[in-house]
Amino acid sequence: MNNYDSLEFKESLVQINYLTSSEFEFLKKSLLEEFLSKYLSKNTKLAYMDKIEAFFDFIEGRAFAEKEAIEYRNFLIKKYTSAKTINLYLSAASSFCDFLKENKKIEKNHFENIRRPKVENEVKTLDLSNEDVFAIFQALEANQSKSSPMHSALLATYFYTGLRLNEVANIRLKDVSLAKDDPFLKVLTKGQRERVVPLHPFAASKLAIFLSQKDRKKMSPSSYLFSSIRKTSAEDRPLNPTTIRWILKKAMKLAGIN
């Protein structure tokens, strides 16, 4: 029997907040060695070790439950702009928790039901770099036109969710949740299936600013979030994807991006 088998795991990872620094380091080493022993490739082991170490560093000194799993995901979203990278870290942590659960070290893998960023169509719009995207939002903020809050919210949603233009255009007010710890959007796919998309904190902040300036009395839950200004009738209409492309190109020009 390994020494760590006698420790109390239960709902938290060994009640980590009660371990000394040396005990914590021994636990990490022992668990990691056992978990990684099933992988033959040295590169695979190193990749998992790096990502699981990051998970351990995040939760060190406190118990681990669903709240911490959500906080870890949000921490990764703030640190990395790539949904693929974020999901690699979350997958590694989830695989490790599955291992702990199978070996009766914890009762539940709290990553099982945590929403993850969608990788498909991730910020590759016109091959813009992170610096370009940052410059666009700086330019919009400096511009201070009446349309800047809407354009910032629209482009932040587009850049940081990986949604298609038509999916962004068809978001309704009722589809937006700006809960501090877990902001998200509900989106209808091509097959009319609803899926939940986590919101990057930056996108959530831009949406909050935009919504705070809208006349909510004139809106219903089913109103389009980004509605067309040039209405040919009283009917609420979404922005055309072509219009969103025009807004993006205008913002790029404002930022000095060709």
Beta strands, then each sheet from edge to edge (+ up, - down):
strand 1: 176-177
strand 2: 184-188
strand 3: 194-198
sheet 1: 1+ 2- 3+
end
